Every structure is written in structure tokens, then in C-alpha cells.
């Protein structure tokens, strides 16, 4: 019995990947916005600029995984 066969009473009909990756994408987007101020305010060190870029990339990867997983689940 795999994870897809467990009945959770309709709490997560798409499985666990879709809500978790959605929350992670939101979290990384918030962190990118919070860490963007030092990069915009004139502190152009590698740390100040790289951190928002890493958070943006992580958010986009999470969104891509979420859409890829939902696309595979819609075909069933």
C-alpha cells in the first residue's frame, strides 16, 4: 500500500506534494521579499544580492514541481 492509496477523508485529494510545495513557494517568496531591502538599499555585497536571488529561484522551483505534479494527477 503506497501513500497514494491511503484515504485521509478528503483532506488532501491531490496528495501531499501539492499543498506542501505551495506553502514552500509562498515561504520562499516572502523570504525573497524580506531580504530584498538590503540589496535595493545600496548594500551591493555578494551576500545582499545573492540571498534574494536564491529565494526567488527556490520559489520558482517549488512552483514548477507543484504544477508538474498537478499535471500528472489530472490525467487520472
Steps between C-alpha positions, in 0.01 A plus 500: 500500500659824384437850623254564215270224620450634853158661551529821704133587483543754220738727689757495219340355186809585290743335742758662719728648234264771375425674833855465634666640187244782491581598856874476433467719191310758705759484778792547261321791328445671837864444594613642164291810560630540854862462396473729195518824700875478574568428133291797385617743767851516363683223681626325188704227660482146373299393804243775463433431133532121495256424779185641332600335173535161671160539667338600170652198326383267779149642475491447125628143536225426754236647268635294210490179707148581614371559147680192371349282771149644449530442126580134559214460745240655266547219247363235737 
